[in-house]
Amino acid sequence: MGRVLSSLPRNRQKGLAAYIRCAAYCSFTAFFLWLGLDVKPVGAENTVRWSSQGDALTMDPHAQNEGQTLTMAHQIHQPLIEHNAALQKEPALAREWRLIEPTLWEFDLQQGVYFHDGRPFSADDVVFSFDRARAPTSDMKDVISSVSSVTAIDDRTVHIRTKGPNPILPDQITNILIMSRSWADEYGVTLPQDTASGQETFAVRHTNGTGAFILELREPDVRTILVKNRKWWGLYSGHNHNIDRIIYQPIANSATRVAALLSGELDFVSDTPLQDLRRVEATPGLVVKKVPEVRVIFLGLNTSMPELFSSSLKGRNPFSDLRVRLAMNMAVNREAITQRIMRGMAVPAGNIIPPGINGYTKKLDEPIRFDSDGARRLLAESGYPDGFDLQLDCPNDRYVNDEAICQAVVGMLARVGIRVRLDAKPRTLHFPKLQNNQTDFYMLGWGSATMDAHYHLSFLGLPNAWNRTGYVNGRLTSLISAMAAETNLMRRNTMIAEASGIIRNAHVYIPLHHQMLAWTMRSYLDLPIQADNQPQFRLARILSE
């Protein structure tokens, strides 16, 4: 102890001596925190206290195809195939899979798997879960729209038949999470929650998965507590994580979230505000991990309505004119948003396909040139020399600096005569407006669940709950359908490029940027960052001192 004392500055020597005298009344952890060391108490439960700005929308694994909702669901449930930290496919509830006919896939299932309540997992649960995910109220049905039937051959073998050849089916099913048929029958949740109508079911707050963590407590928008599944089959097959408990607490206010991280109340923040990154990086015991996210942030224009919901214009929709859509694209200064609002943690975008996934074409991603004078001329040519008014619907708790980005866009459009009212709401209110087609002009971000451009094109190029542009193009529709069945990679990528070009040239979207991820965590938490922004705590460990 004498050597420890002598190695410290004199003012700390006195403080440490006083501390030793009152050691009976002081905690072991507080002592080391006073010294500036970041350690976990000996013998303490390994708890990860995690926060971000928003919460999961539901616990029903098939009700919402939305990032934060699926992130939470993946801690509890498992698919047949899942992604590792490098976003490569690996076995989950299926130990092997193979294509046995051009339209027939066979999956061999893991043995010795049980749901959290002790019910055995079997092929019948897979059949039920895929049928449930294809139900009308499921938000996952478009992900597996190519599936025509799912059949249990025996307790450990499943066949999935597709409507045509589908080379990327294994990628598409990584978010189709498996539920227990008997549990769903018992609690009356054989169909997914209808979130568009605000339906409440038992599955909204209760779960029964096969995954690494069990849901212990669910208080929406307050906290969610997960505990280690000590009987998880994965613990005996290489995923030997040592996390005992996860306490998730959404904190909407950025300053409060960072203060909680700096004070030691949180261990992990998955959306640290960009303006605080340097301060976090300079704090002993905290680390920042960064990676480009496979996500594009964009604005959508509703072209299909005869008149806009939110405009004083009557009997016409300016978005039906290509020149107006192009003018709005030209009026947005993406470089200014990237540098001033995103603080360099983004790359300006020109298309809805992000880098890092199959089918991305750099040339098609060149941003539209900022030209406010040209935008004004186009508006005048299209019959709107004085512009028009409307509303921009924006989330304020989903993407990095989402509300601030929308505020900047409002100012940029004002310079060309388009008067925009900003309506920024929590995502729990924003997303239903999209799904119920009650918006003229909206912000959305789209990541990749399959690491293939078909995922973006099928959701953002075809009519569905997440594409509210109303844009329909016969050639685009046929290309998206054909690429889903094309097994020749070169021909398939040619189709993707053509489809991407059609969407780009239609200007029904205003691509803004591809955002960067910044995860901050305590140095004793070993959690690999993922480009899909979905932390997987089955891959995490609390490091020993």
N, C-alpha and C positions, 0 to 999 in steps of 0.2 A: 504493500500500500504506500510505503514511503516513496518508492520509485514513481508510482502514479502521481502522488502529490507533487513531487519535485519537477515532474515534466509539464505541469500546468502553470499558467501565469499566476503571480502572487495573489491577485484578487480572487482567483478561482481556488487556490489552495485553501484560503480561509473558508470559502463557501463550502468546499468539499468536506473539510474537517467538521464544520457545523452540521453538514448533512449526515455524516457518519454518526454523530452524537444523537440524531433524532431518527436513525434508520428504522427503529422499531415502529415508527409511526408513518413512514414514507414507503411508497410502493417501489418495487424493483424496477418496474417499467419507467416510472417518472425519473428515477435516478439516471438511467441511460439516456432518456430524452433530454435531461438537463445537460448532459455531456455532449449532446449533439449527435448521438449515435442512433441509427434507425434499426431497432431490433424488435423481435417478437418475444414476449415473456415466455420463459421456460415452462413447458407443460400446458400452455394456453391453447384453447381451441383455435384452429386455423379458420378465422372468419375474414371474408373479403367484404368490405363495405364499398359499394359501387353506386355511382350516380351518373346521370345525364339529364338533359333538360326535359325529356318527356317520358311517358310510361307506355307500356304495351297497351294496345287497344282492347284486348281480350285475351283470355287463356285458351279459348277454343282454337286448336291448331289449324283448322281449315276455314275459319271465318274471315281472315284478313291476310292478304298477300302484301304485307307491309313490314319494312325492315326491323324496327324495334320490337314489334310483336313476334316476328319469327325468331329473333335473337333470343328472347325469353323462352319461347316454346322449345327451341333446340336444347336448352339446358335440361328439359324435363322429358321430352319425347325424342324419338329417333326415326330417321327414314331408313329405307333399305340401303341406300348408298349416301355417304356424307363427304364433305370436303375437309381436308386437313388444313393446317395453318397456311400452307402454300397454295390453297385452293385446288389441290389435286384430289381426284376421287379416291375413296378408300372404302373398304367394306364397313357396313354398320349392321343392321339387322339381316342383311343378306351377306353371306360370307363369300359367295361367288355368283357370277352372272354371265350369261352367254347368249348370243343370237343363234337360235337353232333353225329358224326359217327367216326369209326376208322381212316378215311382219310379226315374228314371234320371239319373245325374249323369255328365257328361263332363269329363275332366281332360286338358289339354294340358301335356305335360311339358317341362321345360327341356332345351336341347340343350347338348352339350359338357360333360356332367357325368361324372366318373369316381369310382369307389371309391378308397379309399386305396391299394390295391395295384395300381391302374392299370386294373382291369376297367371297361369302359364301362357306364354306367347305362342301362337301358331299361325299357320298359313291363312286360316279363316279370318284372323284379325287384319291381315294384309288386304284380303279381298274386301272386307268391310270398309277399311280406311280409304282405299282407292275409290270405292263406290261412293262413300261419303264425300270425298274431295271432289267428285264429279257432280254432286248434287246442285240444284239451281241456286241454293243460298250460299254455296261455297265460293270464296274468292280465289280458290286455287284451281277451279275447273278449267280455266283457259291455259294453265300451265301444262295440263295433261290432256288437252283436247284431242290429241292424236290417238288416245287409248280407246279401243273399242270394247275390250273385255279383260277381266282379271279373274283367273281361275285357280283354285287350290287343287293341285294334283294329288298331294298328300299333305300331312302335317308340316312338312319341311320343304315343300316345293311349290312354287307359284309360277304360273305362266301369264305374261302380259302380252296381249295381241294388240297391234296398232292398225289403224285404218289403211296405212300404207307404210312403206319402209321409213323408219325413223332412226337415223344414225345417232341422234343425240338424246334418246330416251333416258339413258343412265344419268345424264346431266340434268334433265328436266325433273327427275323424281327426287332430287336431293332435298327438296323442301316439302315433300309429301310425307307428313309425319304419321306414325302408326298409333292408333288407339285400340283399346280393348272393345270387341263387339259386345261381350256380356256386360261390361261396365256401362257402356253407352245405352244398352237396352234397359238396364236396371234404373238408370237415372233419367231416362227419357230424352237423350241427346243423340239419337241416331242420325239426325240431320244437323248440319252446321247452324250456328247462330246466324240469324238474318240481321246483320249489323246496319244495313241501310234503313231498316224500319225501327231500329233501336230495341230489338228483341232482347230479352234477358232469359238465359237458360242456366242450368246447373253447370255447364261446361265453361261459362264465362268466368267463374271464380274457383273452379275445382278441376283437378287433373288426375290422370292415372296413366303415366307413361312408362317406358322401359329405360329411361335415360339415367345419366349420372347423378341427377339431383331430383329431390322430391319437393313438391310445393307444400310448405308448412303454413304459410299465411299469405293471404292476398287482400290487400287494401288498396284498391285502384287509386292512383295518383298520390298515394301516401307512402306505402312500402310494400315490398314483396320479399318474403323470406324463403329461401331454398335450403334444404339440408342434404347432406351427402347420402346417397343411396348406397349403403354399405353392402348390399347384396347385388350390386350392379355387375352384370356379367363382364363388362368392359374392364373392371379392375383386375381381372385375371387374364386379360388378353393384351396387355401392354399399356393401357391408359391408366397408369397408377397415380392419379392426381391425389393431392393430400389436402384438399379444401373441404372443411367440415360444414361450413355455413356461408351462404351468400345473402347479404342484406342489401337489397336494391331500394334506393330512395330517390325518386325523381325530384330535382331541384331546378325550377324554371329560371330563377334569377342567377345570371352568370357570376356576378360578384360573390353571392352567397355560396355558390358551388365551389368556386376557387378558394374562398376563405376556409371552407370545411376541409378541403384537401390540404391546404397549407398548415392548418391547425392540428392535423392528424385525425380528424373525425372521419375522413374517407381514405380508402386505400387505392381507389381506381376511379378515374373520370374519363369517360369515353368520348367526350366532346368538349375539351378544354377550350375556353374562348381564346382566339388567336392573340388578342392583345396581352394575354397573361402568360404566354408560353415562355418568354425570356425569364420572367420572375420565377416560374416553376422550375425551369432548367437550372437556375442559380440557387435553388433551395436544396441544402444537403438532405439526402435520404429520398429524394424524388427523381424520377427519370421520365423523359419524354420520348415516345416512340412515334415516328412519322412514316407514312407510306402514301403513295397516290391511291385514291379510292377508285374502284371501278364504278363510277357513278357520274352522271351528267345532271346538272341543275339547269332547268329551263322554264320558260313561260309558254303556256298554251293559249291559242286563240280559238274561240268557238265560232266556226264558220257556218254551221248548219242552221242556226236559228233565223227565222225571217226578220226578227229584230232583236236587239240585245236586251237582256233583262235590266241592265243597270244604266242605260243611256237615255238621254232625253230625245234622241233620234227615234222617230216613229216610222214604221213601215219599211225599214231597211236595216241591213247589217253591213257595216263597212268592212268587216273581216271577210266578206264573200269576195272582195276585190283583191286580187293578188298584189296589186300595186300598194294598197294600204298595208298589207302584211309585210311586204318588203320594206316599206318606209319605216315601220316600227322596228324591224330588225336593224336597219341602218341607224336609227336614232339612239340605239343603246351602245354606250361606250364600255365595252367589256374590259378593256385594258384598265380603265379607271376603277372599275369594280374590283378587278383582281388586285391592283396595287393598294388602293385606299381602304377598301372594306375587307378584303380577304388577306391583306398584308403579305401578298406574294404567295399565299398558300392555296393557289388555284391556277389552272391553265385555261385561258379563254377558249371557248368551244364554238364550233361551227356546225355541229351535227349532234344527233341524239345517241350516237354510238361512242362509248368511252374507250380510251386506249387500254390495252391489256387484255382484251377479249378477242376471240376469233372473229374475223370479219371486219375489224377496224381498218379504215383507210385514212391515212394522215391527210391526203389531199382534200378529201371530203370533209375534213374537220377544220379546215381553215376558216377562221371567223369572218363573218360578213363585215366589210369595211365600214367603220364608223363615219357617217357623213350626214350631219344634221341638215345642211343646206339641201342636199339631194333628197333627203326624206321630206322636207317641206315641199319641194317641187313635185314629188310623186303624190303627195296628199292633195295638192292643188289640181293636178292632172286627173285624179280620180274623183273629183267633185267635193273635196273637203278642204278648201283653202283656209277655213277657220278652224279646222280640226273638229273634234267631237269630244264628248265626255263619256266616261264609263268607270267601272270599279275593277280594281285588281284584288283578287282573293289570294291571301298569302298565309302560310303557317308562321307562327312565331316561336315554335319550340321543336322543330324537326331537323332543319339543315343548318350548317354553319352560317351564322349571321343572316339567317333567312329574312327577317323583317327589315334589317338594315339594307340588304340588297334590294328589296322591293321599294323601300323609300327612295333609294338612288334612282331606280328605274322610273319612278313617278316624276322625279325632277328632270330626267333626261327627256321623257316624252313631252313634258310641259314645254320644253324649248322648241318643239316642232308643232305645238298647238294642240296636242292631245291632252285633255284635262282628266287626270286619273285620281279617283278617290281610293285610298288604300284601306282595305279591311283585313287586318292581321289578327288571326285567331289561333288558339291552340289547335293542334292537329286533330284532336278528337271532334272538333267542330268543322275544321277545314276539309278533311277528307270526305265526310259525308256529303258536302256540297258537290264535290266532284262526282262521287258515286251516284248521286241523285240527279246529275246534270242540271245544276242550278247555278252555274257560273259562266261568265262571258270570257274571263281573262284570269288565268290562274298560274301559280307557281307549283312545280312538282320536281322531284328528283327521282331518277330511276337508276338503280344498280343492276347487277347481273347475278342471277341465281345459278345460271348455267355456264357462265363464262363464254357465251356464244351470242353473236349479234341477233340471232333469230329471236331471242327472248325480248330484246328491246323492240324489234320490228313488229313482233306479233302483238305486243301490248300497246305500243305507241303508233302503230301503223294501221291497225284494224279497230273497228268499233268495239269498245268494251267499257267496263266501269272506270278504267283509269285513263282512257283516251277520250277527252271531251272536246276534241277539235271538230268532230263531225266530218272530217275530210275523208272522202272515199275516192279511190282510184283503182280501176279495174286491173291495170297492169301491176300495180303494187300488191293487190290482193292475190293475184295469181303467182307472183314471185314469192311471196311469203309462204303460200301453200306449197309451192314446188320445192323450195329450199328445205322444207321440213322433211322431205322424203328423198332428197338427193344425196347419194352416197359418195359421189366423186367430189373430193374436197375442192379441186380447182373450179369446177363448174359451180359448185355451191357458193364459193366466195365471190364469183362473178355475179351471181344472182343477188347476193347480199349487197355488193357495191352498187348495183343498179337500183335496188330498192332504197338504199340509203340516199342515193342521189335524187330519187323522186321526192322523198320526204324533205330533203334539204331545199330543193328548188320550189317546193310548194309553199314554204315559209309559214306553215301552220304552227310551227314552234319557233320560239326565240331562244336558241341555245345560249346559255350564259357562260358556264365554265365547268370543268372537271375539278372537284374539290379534293384537297389533300386531307388525310386523316392525321390527327394528333391525339394519341392516347397518353395520359399521364398516370403514373402509378408509383407506389412506394417501391423502393429498391429491392425489398425482400419478396415482392410479388413477381414471379416469372410467368408472364402471360404473353404469348406471341401475338403481335399485331397482325391483323388480317385485312387485306385490301377490300373485302366486302363489308367491313365495319361490323362484323358479328363475332364478338369475343366468345371463345369456347373454353369454359372453365374446366372441362374434362382434360384440357391440354395444359392446365396451369399448375404451378406448384408454389408453395410458400417455402422460401429458402431458409435453411438453418443458419444460425449466426456463425 
